[in-house]
Amino acid sequence: MARRHPMTWTAVHLALASAATWLLLETEALTGALLVAFH
């Protein structure tokens, strides 16, 4: 599979990396907002 569709796997990996990075940034931003709101 990986050898037949390298571009597909690359796109999937990039999408997962982007989603993970976005989620991490969103979580940090949300945590920061909550800390500011409650402290």
Distance bins in CASP14 RR format, pairs under 12 A and 6 or more apart:
PFRMAT RR
TARGET T0000
AUTHOR 0000-0000-0000
RMODE 2
METHOD distances of the structure
MODEL  1
1 8 0 0 0 0 1 0 0 0 0 0 0
1 9 1 0 0 1 0 0 0 0 0 0 0
1 12 0 0 0 0 0 1 0 0 0 0 0
2 8 0 0 0 0 1 0 0 0 0 0 0
2 9 1 0 1 0 0 0 0 0 0 0 0
2 10 0 0 0 0 1 0 0 0 0 0 0
2 12 0 0 0 0 0 1 0 0 0 0 0
2 13 0 0 0 0 0 1 0 0 0 0 0
3 9 0 0 0 0 1 0 0 0 0 0 0
5 11 0 0 0 0 1 0 0 0 0 0 0
5 12 0 0 0 0 1 0 0 0 0 0 0
5 13 0 0 0 0 0 1 0 0 0 0 0
6 12 0 0 0 0 0 1 0 0 0 0 0
6 13 0 0 0 0 0 1 0 0 0 0 0
7 13 0 0 0 0 0 1 0 0 0 0 0
7 14 0 0 0 0 0 1 0 0 0 0 0
8 14 0 0 0 0 0 1 0 0 0 0 0
8 15 0 0 0 0 0 1 0 0 0 0 0
9 15 0 0 0 0 0 1 0 0 0 0 0
9 16 0 0 0 0 0 1 0 0 0 0 0
10 16 0 0 0 0 0 1 0 0 0 0 0
10 17 0 0 0 0 0 1 0 0 0 0 0
11 17 0 0 0 0 0 1 0 0 0 0 0
11 18 0 0 0 0 0 1 0 0 0 0 0
12 18 0 0 0 0 0 1 0 0 0 0 0
12 19 0 0 0 0 0 1 0 0 0 0 0
13 19 0 0 0 0 0 1 0 0 0 0 0
13 20 0 0 0 0 0 1 0 0 0 0 0
14 20 0 0 0 0 0 1 0 0 0 0 0
14 21 0 0 0 0 0 1 0 0 0 0 0
15 21 0 0 0 0 0 1 0 0 0 0 0
15 22 0 0 0 0 0 1 0 0 0 0 0
16 22 0 0 0 0 0 1 0 0 0 0 0
16 23 0 0 0 0 0 1 0 0 0 0 0
17 23 0 0 0 0 0 1 0 0 0 0 0
17 24 0 0 0 0 0 1 0 0 0 0 0
18 24 0 0 0 0 0 1 0 0 0 0 0
18 25 0 0 0 0 0 1 0 0 0 0 0
19 25 0 0 0 0 0 1 0 0 0 0 0
19 26 0 0 0 0 0 1 0 0 0 0 0
20 26 0 0 0 0 0 1 0 0 0 0 0
20 27 0 0 0 0 0 1 0 0 0 0 0
21 27 0 0 0 0 0 1 0 0 0 0 0
21 28 0 0 0 0 0 1 0 0 0 0 0
22 28 0 0 0 0 0 1 0 0 0 0 0
22 29 0 0 0 0 0 1 0 0 0 0 0
23 29 0 0 0 0 0 1 0 0 0 0 0
23 30 0 0 0 0 0 1 0 0 0 0 0
24 30 0 0 0 0 0 1 0 0 0 0 0
24 31 0 0 0 0 0 1 0 0 0 0 0
25 31 0 0 0 0 0 1 0 0 0 0 0
25 32 0 0 0 0 0 1 0 0 0 0 0
26 32 0 0 0 0 0 1 0 0 0 0 0
26 33 0 0 0 0 0 1 0 0 0 0 0
27 33 0 0 0 0 0 1 0 0 0 0 0
27 34 0 0 0 0 0 1 0 0 0 0 0
28 34 0 0 0 0 0 1 0 0 0 0 0
28 35 0 0 0 0 0 1 0 0 0 0 0
29 35 0 0 0 0 0 1 0 0 0 0 0
29 36 0 0 0 0 0 1 0 0 0 0 0
30 36 0 0 0 0 0 1 0 0 0 0 0
30 37 0 0 0 0 0 1 0 0 0 0 0
31 37 0 0 0 0 0 1 0 0 0 0 0
31 38 0 0 0 0 0 1 0 0 0 0 0
31 39 0 0 0 0 0 1 0 0 0 0 0
32 38 0 0 0 0 1 0 0 0 0 0 0
32 39 0 0 0 0 1 0 0 0 0 0 0
33 39 0 0 0 0 0 1 0 0 0 0 0
END
